[in-house]
Amino acid sequence: MPGLLKRIERIFRPEANGRQESNDPLDTLIQSYRELNRLAAQIADHAERAPYPGMAQTLRRVAEEKRSVANALRDRINTIGGTLYEMPVDIESGGNHWERMGRDLSAHSTLETRFLERAARLNEKAPDAAELLRQAVERQNHHVRLFMDLIARADPQAQQT
């Protein structure tokens, strides 16, 4: 019964920025995995639509690195007895490569901030989960530079799809 009460409380307890965030380490890791996995799929999709082979290769590498970090989260979830149900992912697109890269950078930055906020919230209750989220951010922080480089080289006026 206490588990049910915690879930009901989470439904009705508002969080910052209108988002509902769980203080349960397992729920937090599951949500983090899903968000990172979604972003990896989005970037992989954008790699397939990139106008130049070098850009596509960079994006595929970024997507694979994000999948690798997501897999580490998945492994921890499985280790602590959690269950993941794969869900369809919602991929954001754009009118051209420049817009897609901007969306990828924005999504990456938002997720990075979210992971650090979650790590801070979990630090006392589940320091190992908090550390895993901090490591996830650290392993991906070079992606900002890669996205900035791709955006700088993309032509915002080009109408490629």
C-alpha positions in Angstrom: 0.0 0.0 0.0 2.8 2.5 0.7 4.1 2.2 -2.9 0.6 3.0 -4.2 0.5 6.1 -2.0 3.9 7.3 -3.2 2.7 6.9 -6.8 -0.5 8.8 -6.1 1.5 11.6 -4.4 3.8 11.9 -7.4 0.8 12.4 -9.7 -0.5 15.3 -7.6 2.7 16.9 -6.5 3.8 19.7 -8.9 7.4 20.1 -9.7 9.5 22.9 -11.1 8.8 23.9 -14.7 5.5 22.0 -14.6 7.3 18.7 -14.7 6.6 15.8 -12.4 9.9 14.3 -11.1 10.1 11.3 -8.9 12.4 11.1 -5.8 12.5 7.3 -6.2 16.0 6.4 -7.6 14.6 3.6 -9.8 11.9 5.8 -11.3 14.5 8.5 -11.9 16.9 6.1 -13.7 14.1 4.7 -15.8 13.0 8.2 -16.9 16.6 9.2 -17.6 17.1 6.1 -19.7 14.0 6.8 -21.7 14.9 10.4 -22.4 18.5 9.6 -23.3 17.4 6.7 -25.5 14.9 9.0 -27.3 17.6 11.6 -27.9 20.0 8.9 -29.3 17.2 7.8 -31.7 16.6 11.3 -32.8 20.2 12.0 -33.5 20.5 8.7 -35.4 17.5 9.8 -37.5 19.2 13.1 -38.2 22.4 11.4 -39.2 20.5 9.6 -41.9 19.2 12.9 -43.2 22.5 14.8 -43.0 23.6 16.5 -46.2 27.2 15.4 -46.1 28.9 12.1 -45.2 31.2 13.6 -42.6 28.3 15.2 -40.8 26.4 12.0 -40.9 29.4 10.1 -39.5 29.8 12.6 -36.6 26.1 12.3 -35.8 26.1 8.5 -35.9 29.1 8.6 -33.5 27.2 10.9 -31.1 24.1 8.7 -31.3 26.2 5.6 -30.5 27.8 7.3 -27.5 24.4 8.3 -26.2 23.2 4.8 -26.6 26.2 3.5 -24.8 25.4 5.8 -21.8 21.7 4.8 -22.0 22.8 1.1 -21.9 24.8 1.8 -18.7 21.6 3.3 -17.2 19.6 0.2 -18.4 22.2 -2.1 -16.9 21.9 -0.4 -13.5 18.1 -0.5 -13.7 18.2 -4.2 -14.4 20.7 -4.7 -11.6 18.5 -3.1 -9.0 15.5 -5.1 -10.1 13.7 -2.6 -12.4 11.8 -3.4 -15.5 12.0 -1.4 -18.7 9.3 -1.5 -21.2 10.4 -0.1 -24.6 8.1 2.6 -25.8 7.9 4.3 -29.2 10.0 7.4 -29.3 8.9 10.8 -30.5 11.6 12.2 -32.8 11.8 16.0 -33.3 12.7 17.1 -36.8 13.3 20.3 -38.6 13.0 21.9 -42.1 16.7 21.5 -42.7 20.0 20.2 -41.3 20.7 23.4 -39.4 17.3 23.3 -37.6 17.7 19.6 -36.7 21.2 20.3 -35.2 19.7 23.2 -33.2 17.1 20.9 -31.8 19.6 18.2 -31.0 21.8 20.7 -29.2 18.8 22.1 -27.3 17.6 18.6 -26.3 21.1 17.6 -25.2 21.5 20.7 -23.0 18.1 20.3 -21.5 18.8 16.7 -20.7 22.2 17.5 -19.3 20.6 20.0 -16.9 17.9 17.6 -16.0 20.4 14.8 -15.2 22.4 17.1 -12.9 19.2 18.3 -11.1 18.2 14.6 -10.6 21.7 13.7 -9.3 21.5 16.5 -6.8 18.1 15.4 -5.6 19.2 11.8 -5.3 22.6 12.5 -3.8 21.7 11.6 -0.2 19.1 8.9 -0.8 20.9 7.0 -3.6 24.5 8.3 -4.1 25.3 5.6 -6.5 22.4 6.5 -8.8 23.4 10.2 -8.5 26.9 9.4 -9.4 25.8 7.4 -12.5 23.8 10.4 -13.7 26.8 12.8 -13.1 29.0 10.4 -15.0 26.4 10.3 -17.9 26.7 14.0 -18.2 30.5 13.9 -18.0 30.7 11.3 -20.7 28.6 13.4 -23.1 29.7 16.9 -22.4 31.9 17.0 -25.5 28.7 16.7 -27.6 28.0 20.4 -27.1 31.2 21.2 -29.0 30.3 18.7 -31.8 26.8 20.1 -32.2 28.1 23.7 -32.3 30.6 22.8 -35.0 27.9 21.1 -37.1 25.6 24.1 -36.6 28.4 26.5 -37.7 29.0 24.5 -40.8 25.4 24.0 -41.7 23.7 26.5 -44.0 20.5 27.7 -42.4 19.1 28.8 -45.7 19.5 25.3 -47.3 16.2 23.5 -47.7 17.4 20.0 -47.7 15.2 17.5 -45.9 
